[in-house]
């Protein structure tokens, strides 16, 4: 997982929330969320379906 900026407020809390949410799904036992800063995130990395879900124009 990567964030838009190293100063992102949710960089510590979001991985914890993701793990907590995934633990609620039956059959999921082992969860590891890795935060990486390379490659840097940018809007062009959003998939076509992700862009549609976010209300952005598809590429």
N, C-alpha and C positions, 0 to 999 in steps of 0.2 A: 504494500500500500504506500502511496505517496501523497503528499499534500502540495498545495499551491505555493507555500512559502514556509521557510524554516521557523518563522515566528507565528505560525498558525496556532490559534488558541486551542484548537481541538486535537492537536498532535498527540497529546498524552491521553485525553479522555476517550476519543473515538475508538481506538483499538480495544479498549476495555469494554466499551458499549457493544462493539461488534461481537466480541467473544461471548458476552452475556446473552446477546440475542441469539447467536447460533447455538448456544447450549440449550435453548428452549426447543429446538427442533429435534424430534425423536430420531435416533440413529446417528446423530453427530456426537462424537465423543472427544476426539483430539482436535484441538484448534490452535493454530499458531499464526499470529498476525505479525508480519515483519514490516517495519517502516523503512523506506529507502528514500534517498534524496536524489538518486541518479537512476534513470533519466528524470529530469525535472518534469513535473506535470504541466501540461498546457491544454487548452480547450480542444485542440486538434486531436487529442488522444481519445476523446469521447466517441464511441461507436455510433453508427447511424441510428440504431435502436435506442441507445442512451440519449442521443440528441432529441429524438422524437419524444421520449418519455419526459424530458426536461423542458419540452416546449420550444426547443431550438430548431431552426431549419435544418433538415437533413442535408448532408453534403452532396 
